[in-house]
Amino acid sequence: MLLEREVEIEYRPRLLEALQGKVNALADAVCDQVPCCAQCGQPMKRHDTESVSWLARFGRLHATVERYRCPVGQNERRPLLDLLGVEPGRICGSLARWLALLAVVAPYTLAARLACLLLGVKISPMGVGKVVQRLGESAAHYSDALSQYHADSRSEGAPTGDAPAAVVVSVDGCMLGMQVRTERRQRQGCKPLPALPKVKEGQFQEVKTGVLLLPSERVENSPGRHALVRRFLVSCLGDADAIFQRLYAQLRELGWLGTNTVVVIVGDGAEWIWNRATWFIHRCEILDFWHALEHAWDFARLRYGDGSQQADQWVHQIACDLKAGKVQEVIARLKRLRPKSPQLREGLDSLIRYYSENATRMRYDEYLRLGYGIGSGAVESAHKQVVHARLRQAGMRWSEAGARRLLALRLLLLNDNWALLDRMRMVSMA
């Protein structure tokens, strides 16, 4: 380990020198190129030359750049910096990607410590956060643009020649604590920062998450237990329409939405899911089996008492009948019950109404035979990986912009699309 660290320290200046040479060569190659104004299309006029620097993976790089201005469009460009995709005085290049990667899996304070240990770079948690905001904004822009592109009926998706016969879409939402302050806290002299205000009721926002998977790629890794070969996650801090637009865009981007593809939508019974399931012509709606049993448990506890063996046996029988596709028999059996108390009658009416409204989504024997699955465990797991593991740690509260940007980066990582960041230009932010 010590030898490896010694070699790294010894050769870091040489790597910086080699990288600086590449920058100088590129600067010589573009010095005679006159850019055109994006507005008027006319060649821009050279304004002046300035020396700039930025922080890269192996140290600080320097360059002399020419600045051009357009007297008509009032635009300004620096061809070398535009080509390199860097900003003067900022962290750029692969170092920014490494810092963002650390911040996607760990809080900013811990990410700053890891950057020092793993990369040999000393940076403050605030510096890590700024990098995440700039790269996260680029990733969020990419996700929004992809959704808008596929929402256009004239757009072309990926080839669908190998589109699957069925694709499973599971959707759900979870709450995220939001910031309640309107201005950033400021330190007064040597005094510590004032405490964050308490999160009041209503200071939460729902993060909606969707999972896309193929039934044919669900394998049995042990008796009675199944695992997914791959899945694709979609998430947004927005309304129901936004998550379904992103799901539709991702399906087209993957080439999974063929002419005859059946979209299997698994939900917990929320109306916002079923109302938007109609976006897909060939669809199969499935009520999550465990949510269906939760309603049975609610009535069983009222009827037999909490923890009762009779309640357990009664729900077990309901579960067996539902898995066997006997939902109409279950409803008929429930209607024959004659509870005596008003509370029991209300609970029974609620259960009968819930099963009757979702009867067409409870043909579990058919779904199991087709390999669709009957549970929403995939999206429940996705919530824990996308949101809970990073954004819902102790004491965390987020601004809407900060949560949106970090979610966009975390999705790139979990979907194995982190390399896309190399094609994205960091957004300049004050």
N, C-alpha and C positions, 0 to 999 in steps of 0.2 A: 504493500500500500504506500509506504514512504517513497519507494523508488518511483512508483507511478506519479505521485505528487511532485517529486523533484523534476521528473521529465516534463510534466505539464508546465511547471513554473519556468523551466529553462527554455522551452520552445514557444511559450506564449508570445514573447516579443518578436520571434521570427514569424509566427503566424500573423501577428499584427502588421509586420513589415510587408509580408506577401500580400495581405489584403489591401494595404495602402497602395501598393504597386498596381493592383488591379483597378483600384479607384482612379489612380492617376492616368492609367492607360485609357480608361473609359472617358475621362475628362478630356483628354487629347482628341479622342475620336469624335466627340460631339461639339467641340469648341467652334467649329465653322458652320454648324447647323442652326439655321434661323427658324424659330418656331412661327406658326401662324396663329392668329387670334381665333379663338373658338367662336366668337360672335360674328365678326365681320369677314373672317377668312383671309385677311390681308397679312403679309409678313410683318412681324413685330419689330420694333426698333430696339437696338441694344441700349440699355440705360446705364449700367455700371457693372463693376466686378467687385465681389466681396468674398472674404474668407469665412468659411463656416466649418463647424465640427459637429459630430454626433457620436453617440456611444454605441458600439457594436459588441459582438461576442468576445473579442479578444482585446478590447480597449477602445480608446477614442480615435476616430478617424478625422482627417482634415482634408479640405478641398477648397480650391478657388473656383467659384462658380460665376457665370455671367447671368445677369438679370436683364430680361427683355420686357418692354412695356408696349402696349398698343394705345396710341393717343385717341383712337376712336372708341374702342370698346372698354377702355380703362382697365384692361386686364394685365396681369403680371405673371410671368413664367420664368422658371429656372430649369432649363432642359436637363441638366445633369441630375439635379435632385428629383425631378419628375421621373427620370429613367430609373434611378436607384430606389425610388419610393421611400425616401427618408425625409426627416424634418430637422432643421438645424437645432442643435442643443438638446434633442430628444433621444430617448432609447429607441433604436430601430433594428431592423433586420432580424436575424435568427435569435438574438438576445431577447427581443420583445416577445417572440413566439415561445421561447423557453419560460420566460417569466409568466406569461399568460397560462401556459400549461400547468405550472406549479400552482397558480392562483385558482385554476378551475377545480383542482382536487383538494386544496387546503385554504384556510382563511389567509387573508393578506399578511398578517403578522408572521404566521408560520411559513408562508411562501417566501417571505423576505429572508428568513433564517435558512431555509433550504437553498435559496439562491446563493447565499454565502458559502454554504457547505459543499454544494454540488458544482456550482459554476465559478466560484471564487469571485463573485460580484457582490459588493456591498451596496444595498439599496434599502430604502425605508419602505414600510408597508404602504404609505401613501403613494410612493413611486410605483409600486407594483399595481396598486389600484388604478393609477392613471393609465398604465399600459393596458390593463384589462378594459378600461372604458374605450380607449381608442380602437383596439382590435375588436372588442365586442360590438362596437357600433358598426364596424365593417361587416362582421358576421351577421348581425341583425338586418342590415341593409340587404345582404345577399339573400337571406331567408324571405324577407318581404318581397324582394324583386322576383324570386322564384314563384312565390304564391301568386303575385299579380300576373306574371307571364302565363302561367297555366290556367288562370281564370279567364283569359281571353280565348274565345272559341276558335280563333284563327291560329293559335299557337300550335306547335308540333311537339308532341311528347316523344319519349324514347320508343324505339320500335317495339311493337307488341306481338311479333311473330311467335315468340316463346312465352307469351303471357300465361299465367297459371289459370287453372280451371276455377280456383277459389282463392281468395285472400281474406284473412281475418283482420278486422279493425276493432280494437278495443279502446274505449275512451272513458275518461273520468277526470275529476277535478279535485284539487286540494288547496287549502288556504295557506297564504304566505303573509307574515307580519310585515306591515309597511311602516315607513317612518312617519312621524306625526309632526316633526318640526318643519317650519317653513324656511329657516335659515340655518346654515352650518354653525355648529358650536365653535367658539373662539376662546383661546386661552388668554387670561388676563394676567400678565406678568408671570410670576412663578406659581400662581395658583393652579391647581388641577382643573381639568375641564369639568364643567358642570354636568350633572347626571342627565342622562337621556330622559325625556318625558315618558310617562307611562303610556303603554299602548291601550287606548280606550276601545270600547266596543265599536265595531265597525271599521277599525283601522286595519283591515285585512283585505286582501285581494286574492281571487281564485286563480290558480295556475292550472290550466287545462292541458292534459297530456294524452297523447294517443300512441298506440303501438300497432305497427304493421308487421304481419308475419304470414308465412305460408303453412297451411295444414300439413303439406307433404314434408316439411322440414321440422316437424315435431317428432322427436325420437324418444323411445322408452329406454332410459339409462339404468333403470332398476324396476323390479316388479311394482306396477302401480304408479310409478313416478315417470314423468316426461320432462324433457328439456328441449330447448329451441336451438337449432343450429345457428340461426341468425334472426335478427329482428331489427326494425328501424323505428326510431323514436321521433316523435313530433311533439313540441310543447310551445305554449305561448302564454303571455300574460295579457289575455284579451277575452273577447266574448266567444260565444259558441260558434258563430259564423266563422270567426278567425281560425279556430282550430280545425274545423272541417275544410276550410279552404286550403290549409296547409297539408292536411291529410290527402286531399284530392291532388294537390300539386306533387306531393311525394310519390303517390301511386303512379302518376303519369311520368315522373322523372325516372322511376325504376322500370317502367314498361310493364307494370303489373295490371294495368287496367285495359284489358282487351275487350273486344266486342261482346264476348260471351262469358266474361269473368264474373263470377258471383262474389259480391262483396258481403262478407259475413260480419255483421256489426254486433258486438257484445257490449251490453250496457247494464247499468244497475237499476234501470227503470225510470231514470230521470227523463222528463218530457223533452228537455232540450236536445237529448240524443236522438230520440225517435222522430222528433219533428224535422231533423236535418238528415236522417237516414234516407229520406226520399230523394236526396241528391243523386243517389245511385239507382239506376234503373233495375239492374239485376242484383237483388239484395236478399239477404236472409237475416232477420233480426232475432237475437237470442237474449233472453233475460238471464243475467248471471244466476247460476243455480244457488249459490250461497246466499245471495240477497233474497231469493225466493224463500229459502229456508228460514232466514232471519224473521220474516213476517210470521211464519208458522210458529217459531219459537216465542215470539211476543204473545201470541194467543195462548200457547201451551202454558206459559208461566202464569198467565192470568187464571187459567182454568184449573191447573194442578198445583201451582205454587212453584216458586223458584227452587231449582235443585231437585225437583221431584223425579223419581224413577218413572212414574207414569208419563210425565211430560217428555222425558227422553225417549221412551218407547213410542209414544204417539208421533213425535217428530220423525223418528227413525222410519216409521211406516210411511209417513208422508214422503220422505226422501226416496224410499224404494219405489213407491208408486210413480213419483214424478220422473225418476230416471227411466222407468219402464214406459213412459209416454202416456200414463193414465191420468192426465191432468183433469179431463172432464169427469172421470170417476171420483177424483179427489174433491172437486167442486160440488158434485152431487152429494157426496158423503158429508161435506161441511154444511150444506143446506138442510140436511136432516137433523142436525144438532138443535137442541132446544135449550139454550142457556137461560138461566133464571134471572140473573142480576143484569141491570142496565149496562154495567161496565163490560160484562162478558158479551152481551148482545152487540154492543158497539164494536168490540174487538173482532168478533166473528164476522160482522158485516164488512168491516174494513178488509179482513183477509179474503173473504169471498169476492169482494169487488176488485181487489188487487190481482187475484188469480184469474178472474174472468176477463179483465182488461188486457192481461198479458198472456192469455191462453195460447194464442197463435205463436208466441215467442218461447213456449215452454215444451216443445216437442223434443225433449232431451234424448230420447232413444234414437231418433233420426239423426240428431247432430253428432252423437257419439259414433254412430255407424259411419257417417261421412268423414269423421276425423276432425270436425270443426272445434271440438272442445266446448265446454259449457260453463267455464268460469272466467272471471276477469283477473285472475292472478297475475297475468302478464303486465297489465297496466298498473296494478297495485305495486308490483315490484319496480316498475318504471318510475313511479312516483318517488320511491325511496332512493333510487339511483340518481334521478334527474334533479329532484327538488330537496328531499329531506337530507341527504348525505352532505350537501354543501350549503344550501340556502336556509335550512331550518335548524341550524345548530344553536346552542344556548345563547340567548340574548340578541340574536341577529334580527335586524329590521332593515328594510331595503327601500330605496327610492324606486319609482317605477322604471326609470331609465337604467339604473344600475342592475336591477333584477333582470330586465329584458336583455341586456348585453351579456351578463354572465350566463343566462340560460342559453343564449345562442352559441356561446363558446362551448358550454358543457355538452350540448347536443352534437357539435362537431366531433368532440372527443369520443362520446359514447357510440356514435354511429360510424366510427373509424374513418371520419372525413377530415381529420386534423390537417392533412396536407393541403386542403383547400385554402388555408390561411396564407400559404406562400403565393397564391394568386390574387390575394386581396391587398389593397392599399390601405394603410392605417389612416383613419380619419383624423384630421387635425382638429384638436379641441383646445379651447382656452384653459 
